């Protein structure tokens, strides 16, 4: 199997991170790989905010956590059960104490089509460097806070894709969960 296919097949969502910073050069490489994604008419209407500062990460968590807990109370039992192990094992069930939180911010006519490819490139590049990643919806919960929006310099026409967490896996990379065979129609 070639290295690219192997990286794709071995990418996993990592939710338990070691308390070890990621070298700036590795983060730059990962973000450059994200930036290499294709875009409609080569518009490249995205930008990145890489959060490493512990104080700002704590601010994000303090805003997101009560919103997550309110969501969890109303969630179906199956979702509550899925989250129990994670919530019990990690005091930060939103950002999982990741070394870096990457906000991928897009705008423009094709951003809903282009920017997810940026996110995938980021996660694959991270995996190729033995760095774990996880796309987290709950990480968007504090984005309605004006101070957070100002720090991220988030404009009205912009949308956050992710955020994506990056860090060195505390427990190694998880095993692959079972997957159904792809549905293919050959013509």
N, C-alpha and C positions, 0 to 999 in steps of 0.2 A: 504494500500500500504506500502511495507517495505521501510525503510529509504534510501537504495541504489537506488531503482527505483525512489523514490520521488526526490532525488538529481539529478538524470539523467534527469527526466522530467522537473525540475525547473531550469536547467542551462540555462542562457541567456547570450548573448553578451552585455556587459555593456560598454557604451561609454562616460558616464559622471561620473566623480569620485570626491568624496569629497577630500579636501586637508588634509588628515589624514594619517599618516604613518601606515604601517602594522608592527606589532611587529615581530621582528626577529624570534621568536619561531614559529609564525604562518607561516612565509615564509619557514622556515626550514621544517615544517610539510608538507606543500604543495609540496615542492621539493622532499622530501622523498617519498611522494605518487607518484609523477611522476617517480621517480627512481624504484618504485616497478612494473612498467609495464613489460610485458613479452618481451623477445627478442629472436631472433633466436640463438639457441645453447647457450643461456644465455650470449651472448657476451657483452651486456650492453654498447655498444659503443656510449655513449652520455655523455654530461656534461652540466652544467648550468652556465650562467653568469647572476647574478641578479644585475640590475642597479637601485640604489636608489639615487645616487648622482645627485643633481639638475643641476650642471654645465655640467656633461656629458649628462644628458637627454636633456639639451638645445643645446648642440653640435649636438646630433643626430637629433633633430628637425630642427636646422638651415641647416643641410645637406639634410634632407629628404623633407622639405617643398617646395623648388623650383622644385624639381623633381616631387613631387606630383602635383603641380600646372601645370607643363608642361604636365603631363599625363592627368590631368582633362580637359585641353584645347582640347585635341584630342579625348576624350572619347565620346561615343555615348550620345545623349541627355538624354536617360533614366537613365544612370549612373550619369550624371551631376545632374539630378533632385533628385536622391536618396541621393546624398551627400549634397545638399543645406542646409537642416535642420541642419545636423551635423556641417557643416562648419560655418554656421551662429551662432550656439550656443556655439561653442568652438574655442578659438584661436589656439588650437593645434589639428588639424584634423588627426594627425598621431598617437600620443601616448596618446591623450586625457587627459593629465595631470595626468596620472596614477601614483600611489605611487611607483610602481615597474615595470620594464620592464624585462621580463625573456627571455633571449636568450637560446633556447634549441639547442645545437650543437651536431650533430651526424656525425658519419663516419663509414665506413665499408660496407661490402657486403649487409647487411640487413637493413641498417639505414632508407631507404625510406619506409620500411614496419614497422619497430619497433618504430621509433621516433614519428610518429603521435599518437601512443598509449600513449607515455609519455606525449605529449601535452594534450590529452584528460584527462588523470589522473590528471594533474595539474589543469585543468579547473574545473573538478568535485570536487577535494579536496577543491579548493578555494570556490566553491559554498556551500559546506558543512559547511564551516566556516563563511558563510555570507559575503564573499569577492567576488567582481565581477571580471570577466575576459573577455578578448577579444583577439582572435587571429587576428593579423593585418599584412597583406601582405605588406602594405606601410611602415611598420617598418623596412623592409629589404633594403629600398632605399639607406641608407648611407653605406651599407656594402662594397662598392667598394673603400671607402676612406681608405687609408693606415693607417692613425692614428687610425681610429676606429678599423680596423682589428687587429692592434697591441695591442690595449687596450683589445680587446676581446680575444687576443691570438689565433685568427682564423688561422688555418693551411690550406694549399692548398687542402688537401683531405677532409676537413670538410665542412659541410653544415648547415646553420641555418634553423631551423624549427620554424616558428613563425616570430617574437617574440610574446610572450603572455604578455598582460598587466594585472596587478593586482591592485586592489584598492577597497576601500569602495564605493558603489554606492551613488552618489549624489542625484539621483532621485528615489532610490529604484531599484529593479530588474524589467526590462521591462516585459510587458505582452508577452505571447507566441504569435508568429505570426501563422496564420493558416497553418496547414500542411496537405498535402494529406495523405490518408491512405497508409500504406506500400504496396508495390507490393510483393505478396507472391505466390509462386507456390508450392502447396502441392503435394507430390508424395507418 
